[in-house]
Amino acid sequence: MLYNSTQNAKEVVSAAQAIAQGISKDGGLFVPQEFPKYDENTFKALLKTDYKGRAKKVFSDFLSDFTEEEISDCVEKAYTAQKFGGENPAPISYCNLDGTTLNILELWHGPTCAFKDMALQILPHFLTRAVRKTGEQKKSVILVATSGDTGKAAMAGFSDVPDTEVIVFYPHGGVSDAQRLQMTTQRGNNVHAVAVEGNFDDAQTGVKLLFGKAELAAELKEQGCAFSSANSINWGRLVPQIVYYFSAYADAVEKGRIQNGTEIVFSVPTGNFGDILAGYYAKLMGLPVKKFICASNSNNVLTDFINTGTYDRNREFHRTISPSMDILVSSNLERLLYEKTEHNSEKINEWMDALQEKGAYSIGRDIQDAVVSDFFGAWIDEIETQETISDVFNNYGYVLDPHSAVAYKALQKYRLMTSDETYGIVLSTASPFKFSDVVLRALYPDDYEGKVLTAFEAMDELSQKARIDIPQGLKELRGLPERESDIVAPGEMEKEVKKILAID
C-alpha cells in the first residue's frame, strides 16, 4: 500500500513515511493509491471477532510496511479495557432511541472523554515505529491545532513518549472550561498548550504555515528534529477512525438491528471533515452505507458546500455551544475531492489556491452531484441544539453532549426531508460532562438562568440531576495544578515553537 499527495500525484510514499511526515512537503495530504475491498466473507470474519480484531484487519490492509506483530502490539497497547472502561472501546448504546431505527455510537469512553482517543491512543505507537522505519530524524515535534478535543487527546497519548515533543495551539476563549483544564493540567515534560488569539482556523492555518517553512525545517533538522502532526491531516490519525465504522456495523448486525449487507445511514457531527471522511473511506472499501449526514452547527460552511457546490469561508464566524465544530476551513475536504475527481491533483491545487487567495472555490455541477450521492448536509442552530438535548433526555433518559445533539437533530431533518427511515447510527463524539454547563442549561433552563458555575460545579450538578457518573478522566482533573498557558498572536506561533524547542 503506497500513498500519494492530494496536491502532487507524482509524490509516492510508504505508510511509515506518510505517518512520520504527517503532511506532504507540497502542503497536500497523503491518501492511499487504492482502497482494499471487503467482500461478504470479510464481513463474516469481522462479525466473529472483537474491536481489536477488526482494528488489526483494517490496519494490516493499510499499513503494509508494518509487520503483523507490530500492528498487534500497537492495538493491544492502545485499546485496553483499563483505558476505555471495557472490552469494546466504541459501544453502541441500545437505549431504544426512536424505537429500533436509531442508535448512538459512543466514541468517548477513552481517557480524555472524546472520540479523538480512538485514534490518538494508537497514533504514538504508530508514529514511533514509523520514525524508526524511515530513519529520518531523532525527535518528532508534533504540532497540533485543536478546537478543543484533539489537543488533550494528543497530549495524553504522547505524554512522556520518548523522542517526541507535542505543541498544541488552541483558540483563546474558544474551548469549554473542561477542555481548557484538560490541556492545562496535563502532566508530561514533553507536552505544551498554547492559546492563540483568534479562532480555530487561525490556529490551523498557522500550523500549516509552519509545516511549509523550509528554513524552519532546516533549523529543526540541525537539532535532529522534524515536524509531524497529530491532527487528522496525518494518515495515522485518520485510519484508526475507519475501524469504528466497520465495528459499529458489525455490532448492529450482531444485536439484530440489521441484516448483514443492509445499507444504513451514519450521522456525523463534523467541522474539519476528518471523522466523516473516515466513514466514506469505509464505504469505498465495501461498507453498506446509503448516506452520510454531514451535521454542522451555525458555522455551516459544509452544509452550504454540499447543497451548492461552492465552498466559501467568507462569512461570519460563530462561537457556539458546540465549539469543537467551530471551523470554517475543513482541511480533510480536499481528500474527498481528490477521490471525487479521480485523483486530479491539478484541480485540487486550483481549488486550494483559490481558497487561500479568495476564500472560496466552486467544484461544478458534476462533482457536486458526486458529493451529494454520498452526503446530505444539514445544520443546527443553538436553540435547536438545546431543544434536542432536552427532548432526548425527557423522552429517553439519555444525555447528549451538544455536538452529538447536532448530529441527532441533523438525522431527524434528513428523515423529514427525504422520508427515508433507514436504520441510522449517530456518532456521539464527546461525553456530556465535557460541556456540563451547556447541558445543564439545556435540561434545566429555569434553574440556571444567570447562574455562573465552575467546570467542576457544573459536572457535580449534572451528575446529581441526571443520575449519571462523571467519567474518571474528568473527575481526576479536580485539584490538579494548572500550568500557565502562553497567549500568542497567529504571527507569533513560529517564535513560540522556537522558544519551546530552545532554538535560537
KOLLODREN-927198 format. One record per residue (C-alpha): residue number from 0; chain; residue in three letters; x, y negated, z negated. Coordinates in steps of 0.05 Angstrom, whole numbers. Layout:
<rs>
<NUM,A,ALA,<X,Y,Z>>
...
</rs>
This chain:
<rs>
<0,A,MET,<0,0,0>>
<1,A,LEU,<31,-66,23>>
<2,A,TYR,<6,-137,15>>
<3,A,ASN,<3,-199,58>>
<4,A,SER,<-4,-273,41>>
<5,A,THR,<-71,-304,58>>
<6,A,GLN,<-33,-362,89>>
<7,A,ASN,<20,-322,126>>
<8,A,ALA,<0,-253,151>>
<9,A,LYS,<73,-240,171>>
<10,A,GLU,<95,-240,98>>
<11,A,VAL,<95,-169,73>>
<12,A,VAL,<110,-149,1>>
<13,A,SER,<101,-88,-44>>
<14,A,ALA,<53,-85,-102>>
<15,A,ALA,<110,-96,-151>>
<16,A,GLN,<133,-158,-112>>
<17,A,ALA,<62,-185,-109>>
<18,A,ILE,<54,-178,-185>>
<19,A,ALA,<123,-204,-203>>
<20,A,GLN,<116,-266,-158>>
<21,A,GLY,<43,-280,-174>>
<22,A,ILE,<35,-325,-114>>
<23,A,SER,<66,-326,-45>>
<24,A,LYS,<123,-374,-31>>
<25,A,ASP,<79,-409,21>>
<26,A,GLY,<25,-421,-31>>
<27,A,GLY,<-20,-365,-6>>
<28,A,LEU,<-49,-308,-47>>
<29,A,PHE,<-29,-236,-39>>
<30,A,VAL,<-81,-188,-11>>
<31,A,PRO,<-79,-114,7>>
<32,A,GLN,<-67,-99,81>>
<33,A,GLU,<-124,-49,76>>
<34,A,PHE,<-171,-22,23>>
<35,A,PRO,<-176,51,2>>
<36,A,LYS,<-243,83,19>>
<37,A,TYR,<-282,122,-33>>
<38,A,ASP,<-329,176,-8>>
<39,A,GLU,<-382,218,-42>>
<40,A,ASN,<-330,265,-71>>
<41,A,THR,<-291,207,-101>>
<42,A,PHE,<-354,182,-136>>
<43,A,LYS,<-368,251,-163>>
<44,A,ALA,<-298,253,-192>>
<45,A,LEU,<-307,184,-223>>
<46,A,LEU,<-371,208,-257>>
<47,A,LYS,<-333,264,-291>>
<48,A,THR,<-281,220,-323>>
<49,A,ASP,<-279,162,-373>>
<50,A,TYR,<-258,90,-364>>
<51,A,LYS,<-185,106,-370>>
<52,A,GLY,<-190,160,-316>>
<53,A,ARG,<-227,112,-270>>
<54,A,ALA,<-174,59,-281>>
<55,A,LYS,<-118,108,-265>>
<56,A,LYS,<-152,127,-200>>
<57,A,VAL,<-161,54,-176>>
<58,A,PHE,<-91,33,-197>>
<59,A,SER,<-58,93,-164>>
<60,A,ASP,<-90,73,-98>>
<61,A,PHE,<-67,0,-100>>
<62,A,LEU,<-1,4,-138>>
<63,A,SER,<34,55,-94>>
<64,A,ASP,<104,37,-117>>
<65,A,PHE,<86,54,-189>>
<66,A,THR,<92,126,-209>>
<67,A,GLU,<33,166,-236>>
<68,A,GLU,<68,169,-303>>
<69,A,GLU,<78,93,-304>>
<70,A,ILE,<5,79,-288>>
<71,A,SER,<-18,129,-340>>
<72,A,ASP,<27,98,-393>>
<73,A,CYS,<2,27,-376>>
<74,A,VAL,<-71,49,-381>>
<75,A,GLU,<-63,88,-445>>
<76,A,LYS,<-28,29,-479>>
<77,A,ALA,<-77,-24,-454>>
<78,A,TYR,<-146,7,-465>>
<79,A,THR,<-142,34,-535>>
<80,A,ALA,<-203,44,-579>>
<81,A,GLN,<-169,1,-632>>
<82,A,LYS,<-164,-58,-584>>
<83,A,PHE,<-234,-51,-553>>
<84,A,GLY,<-274,-23,-611>>
<85,A,GLY,<-290,43,-577>>
<86,A,GLU,<-271,92,-522>>
<87,A,ASN,<-307,53,-468>>
<88,A,PRO,<-277,-17,-463>>
<89,A,ALA,<-334,-41,-418>>
<90,A,PRO,<-400,-11,-440>>
<91,A,ILE,<-468,-24,-410>>
<92,A,SER,<-518,-50,-461>>
<93,A,TYR,<-582,-8,-460>>
<94,A,CYS,<-627,-57,-495>>
<95,A,ASN,<-684,-46,-446>>
<96,A,LEU,<-679,-115,-416>>
<97,A,ASP,<-734,-124,-366>>
<98,A,GLY,<-754,-51,-372>>
<99,A,THR,<-704,-7,-335>>
<100,A,THR,<-688,-55,-277>>
<101,A,LEU,<-633,-95,-312>>
<102,A,ASN,<-575,-80,-358>>
<103,A,ILE,<-517,-120,-387>>
<104,A,LEU,<-444,-101,-374>>
<105,A,GLU,<-408,-124,-437>>
<106,A,LEU,<-337,-144,-419>>
<107,A,TRP,<-320,-179,-485>>
<108,A,HIS,<-302,-123,-533>>
<109,A,GLY,<-227,-136,-527>>
<110,A,PRO,<-183,-173,-577>>
<111,A,THR,<-200,-243,-551>>
<112,A,CYS,<-275,-230,-541>>
<113,A,ALA,<-275,-248,-467>>
<114,A,PHE,<-274,-209,-401>>
<115,A,LYS,<-203,-233,-388>>
<116,A,ASP,<-179,-179,-437>>
<117,A,MET,<-198,-126,-386>>
<118,A,ALA,<-141,-149,-342>>
<119,A,LEU,<-94,-185,-390>>
<120,A,GLN,<-85,-127,-437>>
<121,A,ILE,<-54,-87,-380>>
<122,A,LEU,<-20,-142,-339>>
<123,A,PRO,<40,-147,-387>>
<124,A,HIS,<53,-73,-376>>
<125,A,PHE,<47,-81,-300>>
<126,A,LEU,<90,-144,-298>>
<127,A,THR,<148,-119,-340>>
<128,A,ARG,<153,-57,-297>>
<129,A,ALA,<145,-98,-232>>
<130,A,VAL,<202,-144,-252>>
<131,A,ARG,<247,-84,-265>>
<132,A,LYS,<229,-55,-197>>
<133,A,THR,<244,-119,-159>>
<134,A,GLY,<306,-137,-200>>
<135,A,GLU,<298,-210,-182>>
<136,A,GLN,<304,-243,-250>>
<137,A,LYS,<315,-231,-323>>
<138,A,LYS,<256,-270,-351>>
<139,A,SER,<186,-283,-325>>
<140,A,VAL,<159,-353,-340>>
<141,A,ILE,<84,-343,-337>>
<142,A,LEU,<46,-407,-321>>
<143,A,VAL,<-29,-406,-336>>
<144,A,ALA,<-84,-456,-322>>
<145,A,THR,<-145,-440,-364>>
<146,A,SER,<-216,-464,-371>>
<147,A,GLY,<-220,-430,-438>>
<148,A,ASP,<-213,-355,-438>>
<149,A,THR,<-152,-337,-395>>
<150,A,GLY,<-105,-377,-439>>
<151,A,LYS,<-118,-339,-503>>
<152,A,ALA,<-121,-272,-468>>
<153,A,ALA,<-54,-285,-434>>
<154,A,MET,<-22,-309,-499>>
<155,A,ALA,<-48,-249,-537>>
<156,A,GLY,<-28,-200,-482>>
<157,A,PHE,<43,-227,-474>>
<158,A,SER,<57,-247,-547>>
<159,A,ASP,<129,-229,-562>>
<160,A,VAL,<135,-185,-499>>
<161,A,PRO,<210,-185,-484>>
<162,A,ASP,<236,-227,-426>>
<163,A,THR,<171,-267,-419>>
<164,A,GLU,<152,-338,-434>>
<165,A,VAL,<79,-359,-430>>
<166,A,ILE,<59,-432,-419>>
<167,A,VAL,<-16,-445,-420>>
<168,A,PHE,<-47,-511,-395>>
<169,A,TYR,<-119,-524,-416>>
<170,A,PRO,<-164,-586,-406>>
<171,A,HIS,<-162,-631,-466>>
<172,A,GLY,<-233,-633,-495>>
<173,A,GLY,<-257,-584,-442>>
<174,A,VAL,<-259,-519,-481>>
<175,A,SER,<-301,-497,-541>>
<176,A,ASP,<-274,-505,-611>>
<177,A,ALA,<-267,-429,-617>>
<178,A,GLN,<-229,-425,-551>>
<179,A,ARG,<-182,-480,-573>>
<180,A,LEU,<-170,-448,-640>>
<181,A,GLN,<-155,-381,-608>>
<182,A,MET,<-99,-413,-568>>
<183,A,THR,<-70,-459,-621>>
<184,A,THR,<-68,-405,-675>>
<185,A,GLN,<-38,-351,-630>>
<186,A,ARG,<24,-322,-661>>
<187,A,GLY,<86,-306,-620>>
<188,A,ASN,<152,-341,-607>>
<189,A,ASN,<143,-340,-531>>
<190,A,VAL,<73,-370,-524>>
<191,A,HIS,<56,-443,-516>>
<192,A,ALA,<-10,-481,-508>>
<193,A,VAL,<-10,-550,-476>>
<194,A,ALA,<-71,-595,-468>>
<195,A,VAL,<-77,-632,-401>>
<196,A,GLU,<-113,-698,-394>>
<197,A,GLY,<-169,-685,-344>>
<198,A,ASN,<-208,-622,-326>>
<199,A,PHE,<-190,-551,-307>>
<200,A,ASP,<-179,-569,-234>>
<201,A,ASP,<-126,-618,-255>>
<202,A,ALA,<-91,-564,-295>>
<203,A,GLN,<-98,-512,-239>>
<204,A,THR,<-73,-560,-185>>
<205,A,GLY,<-14,-578,-229>>
<206,A,VAL,<5,-505,-239>>
<207,A,LYS,<1,-490,-164>>
<208,A,LEU,<45,-551,-150>>
<209,A,LEU,<97,-524,-199>>
<210,A,PHE,<98,-458,-163>>
<211,A,GLY,<112,-494,-98>>
<212,A,LYS,<172,-536,-122>>
<213,A,ALA,<235,-506,-91>>
<214,A,GLU,<282,-549,-133>>
<215,A,LEU,<248,-527,-198>>
<216,A,ALA,<251,-454,-175>>
<217,A,ALA,<326,-462,-164>>
<218,A,GLU,<335,-491,-233>>
<219,A,LEU,<298,-432,-263>>
<220,A,LYS,<339,-383,-223>>
<221,A,GLU,<402,-412,-252>>
<222,A,GLN,<374,-396,-321>>
<223,A,GLY,<357,-324,-299>>
<224,A,CYS,<282,-340,-296>>
<225,A,ALA,<226,-342,-245>>
<226,A,PHE,<154,-364,-247>>
<227,A,SER,<97,-315,-248>>
<228,A,SER,<22,-322,-261>>
<229,A,ALA,<-30,-292,-307>>
<230,A,ASN,<-87,-326,-271>>
<231,A,SER,<-130,-286,-223>>
<232,A,ILE,<-87,-312,-166>>
<233,A,ASN,<-40,-256,-189>>
<234,A,TRP,<-59,-189,-157>>
<235,A,GLY,<-41,-155,-222>>
<236,A,ARG,<-96,-195,-256>>
<237,A,LEU,<-148,-181,-203>>
<238,A,VAL,<-140,-106,-191>>
<239,A,PRO,<-160,-86,-263>>
<240,A,GLN,<-226,-123,-253>>
<241,A,ILE,<-244,-77,-195>>
<242,A,VAL,<-245,-19,-244>>
<243,A,TYR,<-304,-41,-286>>
<244,A,TYR,<-350,-47,-226>>
<245,A,PHE,<-339,26,-210>>
<246,A,SER,<-343,45,-283>>
<247,A,ALA,<-408,7,-293>>
<248,A,TYR,<-439,41,-232>>
<249,A,ALA,<-417,109,-257>>
<250,A,ASP,<-445,95,-326>>
<251,A,ALA,<-512,73,-296>>
<252,A,VAL,<-515,139,-258>>
<253,A,GLU,<-497,179,-319>>
<254,A,LYS,<-551,145,-360>>
<255,A,GLY,<-604,158,-307>>
<256,A,ARG,<-614,86,-288>>
<257,A,ILE,<-599,101,-214>>
<258,A,GLN,<-583,160,-169>>
<259,A,ASN,<-512,166,-143>>
<260,A,GLY,<-509,129,-76>>
<261,A,THR,<-565,79,-93>>
<262,A,GLU,<-550,7,-77>>
<263,A,ILE,<-551,-41,-136>>
<264,A,VAL,<-543,-116,-150>>
<265,A,PHE,<-490,-150,-193>>
<266,A,SER,<-499,-220,-222>>
<267,A,VAL,<-433,-253,-240>>
<268,A,PRO,<-421,-320,-275>>
<269,A,THR,<-361,-349,-238>>
<270,A,GLY,<-322,-412,-228>>
<271,A,ASN,<-256,-391,-198>>
<272,A,PHE,<-288,-334,-158>>
<273,A,GLY,<-240,-281,-184>>
<274,A,ASP,<-288,-237,-223>>
<275,A,ILE,<-340,-233,-167>>
<276,A,LEU,<-286,-223,-115>>
<277,A,ALA,<-263,-160,-151>>
<278,A,GLY,<-334,-134,-143>>
<279,A,TYR,<-333,-150,-69>>
<280,A,TYR,<-267,-111,-62>>
<281,A,ALA,<-301,-53,-97>>
<282,A,LYS,<-356,-57,-44>>
<283,A,LEU,<-304,-55,12>>
<284,A,MET,<-279,9,-20>>
<285,A,GLY,<-348,40,-17>>
<286,A,LEU,<-386,18,-79>>
<287,A,PRO,<-460,15,-60>>
<288,A,VAL,<-476,-59,-73>>
<289,A,LYS,<-535,-92,-40>>
<290,A,LYS,<-519,-163,-62>>
<291,A,PHE,<-473,-203,-108>>
<292,A,ILE,<-507,-260,-144>>
<293,A,CYS,<-456,-317,-149>>
<294,A,ALA,<-481,-353,-211>>
<295,A,SER,<-458,-425,-224>>
<296,A,ASN,<-472,-478,-275>>
<297,A,SER,<-482,-552,-258>>
<298,A,ASN,<-414,-552,-223>>
<299,A,ASN,<-450,-518,-166>>
<300,A,VAL,<-397,-523,-111>>
<301,A,LEU,<-400,-448,-97>>
<302,A,THR,<-476,-447,-92>>
<303,A,ASP,<-474,-503,-41>>
<304,A,PHE,<-418,-468,-3>>
<305,A,ILE,<-457,-403,3>>
<306,A,ASN,<-520,-440,24>>
<307,A,THR,<-489,-490,72>>
<308,A,GLY,<-422,-462,95>>
<309,A,THR,<-387,-526,71>>
<310,A,TYR,<-341,-527,11>>
<311,A,ASP,<-340,-597,-17>>
<312,A,ARG,<-306,-613,-83>>
<313,A,ASN,<-321,-688,-74>>
<314,A,ARG,<-374,-691,-127>>
<315,A,GLU,<-385,-709,-199>>
<316,A,PHE,<-351,-662,-249>>
<317,A,HIS,<-395,-640,-306>>
<318,A,ARG,<-372,-617,-375>>
<319,A,THR,<-424,-565,-393>>
<320,A,ILE,<-442,-515,-448>>
<321,A,SER,<-412,-460,-404>>
<322,A,PRO,<-342,-492,-400>>
<323,A,SER,<-305,-432,-370>>
<324,A,MET,<-344,-445,-306>>
<325,A,ASP,<-329,-520,-304>>
<326,A,ILE,<-289,-514,-240>>
<327,A,LEU,<-293,-549,-172>>
<328,A,VAL,<-235,-515,-136>>
<329,A,SER,<-246,-439,-134>>
<330,A,SER,<-177,-410,-119>>
<331,A,ASN,<-198,-339,-102>>
<332,A,LEU,<-248,-361,-48>>
<333,A,GLU,<-192,-361,3>>
<334,A,ARG,<-183,-286,-8>>
<335,A,LEU,<-256,-275,11>>
<336,A,LEU,<-249,-319,72>>
<337,A,TYR,<-186,-281,92>>
<338,A,GLU,<-228,-217,96>>
<339,A,LYS,<-287,-251,130>>
<340,A,THR,<-242,-280,184>>
<341,A,GLU,<-209,-212,195>>
<342,A,HIS,<-143,-236,166>>
<343,A,ASN,<-138,-301,205>>
<344,A,SER,<-84,-337,164>>
<345,A,GLU,<-82,-396,213>>
<346,A,LYS,<-155,-410,198>>
<347,A,ILE,<-143,-403,123>>
<348,A,ASN,<-86,-453,127>>
<349,A,GLU,<-130,-501,165>>
<350,A,TRP,<-185,-498,113>>
<351,A,MET,<-138,-501,53>>
<352,A,ASP,<-102,-562,83>>
<353,A,ALA,<-169,-596,94>>
<354,A,LEU,<-189,-581,22>>
<355,A,GLN,<-125,-612,-4>>
<356,A,GLU,<-126,-672,42>>
<357,A,LYS,<-201,-687,47>>
<358,A,GLY,<-231,-646,-9>>
<359,A,ALA,<-276,-607,38>>
<360,A,TYR,<-280,-558,96>>
<361,A,SER,<-333,-522,135>>
<362,A,ILE,<-329,-450,157>>
<363,A,GLY,<-380,-449,213>>
<364,A,ARG,<-445,-411,221>>
<365,A,ASP,<-416,-342,239>>
<366,A,ILE,<-371,-338,178>>
<367,A,GLN,<-425,-367,133>>
<368,A,ASP,<-473,-312,157>>
<369,A,ALA,<-419,-261,140>>
<370,A,VAL,<-413,-290,69>>
<371,A,VAL,<-489,-292,59>>
<372,A,SER,<-494,-219,79>>
<373,A,ASP,<-459,-202,13>>
<374,A,PHE,<-472,-262,-32>>
<375,A,PHE,<-531,-301,-59>>
<376,A,GLY,<-515,-368,-92>>
<377,A,ALA,<-556,-397,-149>>
<378,A,TRP,<-540,-450,-201>>
<379,A,ILE,<-569,-460,-271>>
<380,A,ASP,<-572,-527,-307>>
<381,A,GLU,<-562,-539,-382>>
<382,A,ILE,<-635,-536,-402>>
<383,A,GLU,<-646,-471,-363>>
<384,A,THR,<-585,-441,-396>>
<385,A,GLN,<-610,-458,-466>>
<386,A,GLU,<-680,-433,-450>>
<387,A,THR,<-652,-367,-424>>
<388,A,ILE,<-612,-355,-487>>
<389,A,SER,<-675,-368,-528>>
<390,A,ASP,<-721,-326,-484>>
<391,A,VAL,<-676,-265,-481>>
<392,A,PHE,<-667,-266,-557>>
<393,A,ASN,<-741,-276,-572>>
<394,A,ASN,<-763,-222,-522>>
<395,A,TYR,<-709,-170,-530>>
<396,A,GLY,<-668,-188,-592>>
<397,A,TYR,<-605,-195,-550>>
<398,A,VAL,<-558,-254,-557>>
<399,A,LEU,<-526,-280,-494>>
<400,A,ASP,<-468,-329,-491>>
<401,A,PRO,<-481,-389,-444>>
<402,A,HIS,<-441,-360,-386>>
<403,A,SER,<-478,-294,-388>>
<404,A,ALA,<-543,-333,-393>>
<405,A,VAL,<-526,-368,-328>>
<406,A,ALA,<-517,-300,-294>>
<407,A,TYR,<-581,-272,-325>>
<408,A,LYS,<-623,-331,-301>>
<409,A,ALA,<-590,-330,-232>>
<410,A,LEU,<-612,-258,-223>>
<411,A,GLN,<-683,-279,-242>>
<412,A,LYS,<-680,-334,-189>>
<413,A,TYR,<-655,-284,-137>>
<414,A,ARG,<-713,-237,-152>>
<415,A,LEU,<-764,-294,-150>>
<416,A,MET,<-738,-320,-83>>
<417,A,THR,<-729,-252,-49>>
<418,A,SER,<-780,-207,-83>>
<419,A,ASP,<-722,-157,-89>>
<420,A,GLU,<-729,-116,-153>>
<421,A,THR,<-667,-73,-141>>
<422,A,TYR,<-634,-49,-205>>
<423,A,GLY,<-585,-102,-228>>
<424,A,ILE,<-526,-109,-275>>
<425,A,VAL,<-510,-176,-306>>
<426,A,LEU,<-437,-186,-324>>
<427,A,SER,<-431,-213,-395>>
<428,A,THR,<-364,-247,-397>>
<429,A,ALA,<-357,-272,-469>>
<430,A,SER,<-382,-259,-539>>
<431,A,PRO,<-436,-308,-561>>
<432,A,PHE,<-392,-324,-622>>
<433,A,LYS,<-342,-360,-577>>
<434,A,PHE,<-398,-411,-567>>
<435,A,SER,<-434,-405,-633>>
<436,A,ASP,<-454,-478,-638>>
<437,A,VAL,<-486,-477,-568>>
<438,A,VAL,<-522,-412,-581>>
<439,A,LEU,<-549,-435,-649>>
<440,A,ARG,<-577,-498,-618>>
<441,A,ALA,<-610,-458,-563>>
<442,A,LEU,<-641,-409,-612>>
<443,A,TYR,<-660,-457,-667>>
<444,A,PRO,<-662,-527,-637>>
<445,A,ASP,<-702,-558,-694>>
<446,A,ASP,<-654,-533,-747>>
<447,A,TYR,<-591,-560,-715>>
<448,A,GLU,<-611,-626,-682>>
<449,A,GLY,<-558,-677,-701>>
<450,A,LYS,<-522,-627,-746>>
<451,A,VAL,<-446,-622,-739>>
<452,A,LEU,<-416,-554,-753>>
<453,A,THR,<-344,-529,-753>>
<454,A,ALA,<-330,-469,-709>>
<455,A,PHE,<-329,-423,-769>>
<456,A,GLU,<-392,-452,-800>>
<457,A,ALA,<-428,-440,-733>>
<458,A,MET,<-403,-368,-730>>
<459,A,ASP,<-426,-354,-800>>
<460,A,GLU,<-495,-383,-788>>
<461,A,LEU,<-504,-347,-722>>
<462,A,SER,<-484,-281,-754>>
<463,A,GLN,<-533,-291,-811>>
<464,A,LYS,<-592,-315,-769>>
<465,A,ALA,<-584,-267,-710>>
<466,A,ARG,<-562,-209,-755>>
<467,A,ILE,<-501,-192,-713>>
<468,A,ASP,<-429,-184,-736>>
<469,A,ILE,<-374,-233,-719>>
<470,A,PRO,<-321,-198,-676>>
<471,A,GLN,<-257,-184,-712>>
<472,A,GLY,<-216,-224,-662>>
<473,A,LEU,<-254,-287,-681>>
<474,A,LYS,<-263,-271,-754>>
<475,A,GLU,<-188,-266,-765>>
<476,A,LEU,<-176,-337,-739>>
<477,A,ARG,<-201,-365,-805>>
<478,A,GLY,<-143,-390,-846>>
<479,A,LEU,<-90,-382,-793>>
<480,A,PRO,<-43,-441,-786>>
<481,A,GLU,<-57,-482,-725>>
<482,A,ARG,<2,-504,-681>>
<483,A,GLU,<5,-574,-654>>
<484,A,SER,<-13,-576,-581>>
<485,A,ASP,<21,-628,-537>>
<486,A,ILE,<-25,-671,-494>>
<487,A,VAL,<3,-688,-425>>
<488,A,ALA,<-20,-721,-362>>
<489,A,PRO,<-22,-676,-299>>
<490,A,GLY,<40,-711,-273>>
<491,A,GLU,<79,-693,-336>>
<492,A,MET,<69,-618,-331>>
<493,A,GLU,<137,-604,-300>>
<494,A,LYS,<171,-645,-354>>
<495,A,GLU,<134,-605,-407>>
<496,A,VAL,<155,-538,-375>>
<497,A,LYS,<227,-560,-375>>
<498,A,LYS,<222,-582,-448>>
<499,A,ILE,<194,-515,-469>>
<500,A,LEU,<247,-477,-429>>
<501,A,ALA,<303,-523,-452>>
<502,A,ILE,<321,-542,-381>>
<503,A,ASP,<355,-610,-376>>
</rs>
